[in-house]
Amino acid sequence: MKKESDFKTLCVHAGELKDNEHGGAISPLYMSTSYKFNDVEINQYPRYFNTPNQRSLSKKIAALEGADAGLIFSSGMAAISTALLAHLEPGDHVVFQNDLYGGTRNFVKKEFSKYGIDFSFSGGTGINDFAKEIRTNTKGIYIETPSNPTLKIIDLALISELANDYKIWTMIDNTFASPVNQNPIEFGIDIVLHSATKYLGGHSDISAGAVVGSESSIDLIFNSAKNFGGNLSDYTVWLLERSIKTLYLRVQAQNNNAFSLARFLENESWVRKVYYPGLTKHPKHKIAKKQMKAFGGMLSFDLVKELDCKKFLLGLELVKPTMSLAGIESSALSPRLTSHALLTEEERKTQGIGSQMVRFSAGIESIDDLKKDLIQTVSKQK
Ligand SMILES: *Cc1c(COP(=O)(O)O)cnc(C)c1O
């Protein structure tokens, strides 16, 4: 396992481009879309994911996850859709965790049938729930842990053992944990995906995605990626490199705020239930402790039924009632009204998403100010 100090240094320095001409301190930005013809290896071109800045950032993100190689995309969904389709052919089947990010769920449900690809969702988050879904044509297992928005935890080591038994691949969407808190490759997971729009970007101003894994799986994904064309512009690549230099510090502060809030909310009379893998009450706390370095900046809680969820959110003055997550500014939303609005009532019920649920993305503000804001919005309903 990587030492903490190594990770911090990797955030700042891994993959950086040297400015040999001027000796500048940061990676130079190469905006060129046209490079000298080179008939030895593949030519440089943004859609081939191999410009100087694209290559350096891929190395950085791969290093953070302890992977051999990586690719940077224009969004999390570009990375996810490309990685999946690159690994699948007509007639194949994939087992997905039931609690999937909404965009991934829509992608699978709307697009897979066009390619003749079959899928099923795990009934629960236990290893047997996945084992039960494996068929003769199953090619892989796709998971998200901690999950959105109920922070369910899946045992990474057991999932990779199961996949090894059947000689199938495993993919994880590691967005919620970020590479600071969880490195699934250490537990045998093959391919790690990120919406870099979230923690890697961290300032709610970048749309990007990433995939990392072995050289051979990244080659396979690259062969589809250059056809689908979901590459990220070099300017944004460069901005994302800058963001990642402070990833460790940001996420550390977000972890601390989320944990403090979870403990605080546990004891508040206006909260019915808190969902946070760091709490000893969390049903999979022991597994979370085994596979996570810290428990992340995301938590959810159910308000007591006397409170109106929408009023609670709109009454917040510091915390932003915005979509998305992982920015340095705290934000909160109702999964039922926003991120999970497109699910059927039945689908929400099986995932445990009720009308009183609030999903909270902890920022880096003072914990006292965050608590004060939550208390003041509740008091508006008294
Ligand atoms: C946001 C998000 C995505 C999709 O990322 P985009 O950058 O919006 O395409 C995928 N998975 C998770 C867990 C996310 O939070």
The ligand as an SDF file (V2000), in Angstrom:
LIG
                    3D

 15 15  0  0  0  0  0  0  0  0999 V2000
  -21.2190   12.6790  -11.9080 C   0  0  0  0  0  0  0  0  0  0  0  0
  -21.0040   11.2440  -11.8730 C   0  0  0  0  0  0  0  0  0  0  0  0
  -20.8170   10.5080  -13.0560 C   0  0  0  0  0  0  0  0  0  0  0  0
  -20.9030   11.1330  -14.4340 C   0  0  0  0  0  0  0  0  0  0  0  0
  -19.9280   12.0750  -14.6400 O   0  0  0  0  0  0  0  0  0  0  0  0
  -20.0610   13.2980  -15.6870 P   0  0  0  0  0  0  0  0  0  0  0  0
  -18.7300   13.9570  -15.5710 O   0  0  0  0  0  0  0  0  0  0  0  0
  -21.2120   14.1280  -15.2420 O   0  0  0  0  0  0  0  0  0  0  0  0
  -20.3100   12.6980  -17.0150 O   0  0  0  0  0  0  0  0  0  0  0  0
  -20.5850    9.1620  -12.9570 C   0  0  0  0  0  0  0  0  0  0  0  0
  -20.5570    8.5450  -11.7650 N   0  0  0  0  0  0  0  0  0  0  0  0
  -20.7340    9.2090  -10.6090 C   0  0  0  0  0  0  0  0  0  0  0  0
  -20.6950    8.4510   -9.3130 C   0  0  0  0  0  0  0  0  0  0  0  0
  -20.9610   10.5740  -10.6140 C   0  0  0  0  0  0  0  0  0  0  0  0
  -21.1660   11.2220   -9.4700 O   0  0  0  0  0  0  0  0  0  0  0  0
  1  2  1  0
  2  3  1  0
  2 14  2  0
  3  4  1  0
  3 10  2  0
  4  5  1  0
  5  6  1  0
  6  7  2  0
  6  8  1  0
  6  9  1  0
 10 11  1  0
 11 12  2  0
 12 13  1  0
 12 14  1  0
 14 15  1  0
M  END
$$$$
